Amino acid sequence: MEDSIITGTGMSFNRADGVNVISNVKNVSVMIEKIKIVVNALIIYYL
């Protein structure tokens, strides 16, 4: 793995920033899963 990661937005991160981004992505994915569960429950409730 390279020392710096170039993202699609044109920003470059060093390794520490990359770790922070990865942990943030994991947190977001957990939130998305929770939202999916809530949305599915609402859909089932209203059907």
Rosetta constraint file for C-alpha pairs under 8 A:
AtomPair CA 3 CA 14 HARMONIC 6.11 0.50
AtomPair CA 3 CA 15 HARMONIC 6.02 0.50
AtomPair CA 4 CA 12 HARMONIC 6.36 0.50
AtomPair CA 4 CA 13 HARMONIC 5.50 0.50
AtomPair CA 4 CA 14 HARMONIC 4.64 0.50
AtomPair CA 4 CA 15 HARMONIC 6.35 0.50
AtomPair CA 5 CA 12 HARMONIC 5.65 0.50
AtomPair CA 5 CA 13 HARMONIC 5.40 0.50
AtomPair CA 5 CA 14 HARMONIC 6.61 0.50
AtomPair CA 5 CA 15 HARMONIC 7.76 0.50
AtomPair CA 5 CA 18 HARMONIC 7.36 0.50
AtomPair CA 6 CA 10 HARMONIC 6.49 0.50
AtomPair CA 6 CA 11 HARMONIC 6.07 0.50
AtomPair CA 6 CA 12 HARMONIC 4.61 0.50
AtomPair CA 6 CA 13 HARMONIC 6.69 0.50
AtomPair CA 7 CA 11 HARMONIC 5.70 0.50
AtomPair CA 7 CA 12 HARMONIC 6.28 0.50
AtomPair CA 7 CA 13 HARMONIC 7.92 0.50
AtomPair CA 13 CA 17 HARMONIC 5.39 0.50
AtomPair CA 13 CA 18 HARMONIC 5.94 0.50
AtomPair CA 14 CA 18 HARMONIC 6.19 0.50
AtomPair CA 15 CA 19 HARMONIC 6.31 0.50
AtomPair CA 16 CA 20 HARMONIC 6.42 0.50
AtomPair CA 17 CA 21 HARMONIC 6.15 0.50
AtomPair CA 18 CA 22 HARMONIC 6.14 0.50
AtomPair CA 19 CA 23 HARMONIC 6.25 0.50
AtomPair CA 20 CA 24 HARMONIC 6.11 0.50
AtomPair CA 21 CA 25 HARMONIC 6.04 0.50
AtomPair CA 22 CA 26 HARMONIC 6.25 0.50
AtomPair CA 23 CA 27 HARMONIC 6.26 0.50
AtomPair CA 24 CA 28 HARMONIC 6.14 0.50
AtomPair CA 25 CA 29 HARMONIC 6.07 0.50
AtomPair CA 26 CA 30 HARMONIC 6.23 0.50
AtomPair CA 27 CA 31 HARMONIC 6.28 0.50
AtomPair CA 28 CA 32 HARMONIC 6.09 0.50
AtomPair CA 29 CA 33 HARMONIC 6.16 0.50
AtomPair CA 30 CA 34 HARMONIC 6.33 0.50
AtomPair CA 31 CA 35 HARMONIC 6.16 0.50
AtomPair CA 32 CA 36 HARMONIC 6.06 0.50
AtomPair CA 33 CA 37 HARMONIC 6.28 0.50
AtomPair CA 34 CA 38 HARMONIC 6.33 0.50
AtomPair CA 35 CA 39 HARMONIC 6.03 0.50
AtomPair CA 36 CA 40 HARMONIC 5.96 0.50
AtomPair CA 37 CA 41 HARMONIC 6.09 0.50
AtomPair CA 38 CA 42 HARMONIC 6.18 0.50
AtomPair CA 39 CA 43 HARMONIC 6.12 0.50
AtomPair CA 40 CA 44 HARMONIC 6.12 0.50
AtomPair CA 41 CA 45 HARMONIC 5.98 0.50
AtomPair CA 42 CA 46 HARMONIC 6.12 0.50
AtomPair CA 43 CA 47 HARMONIC 6.09 0.50
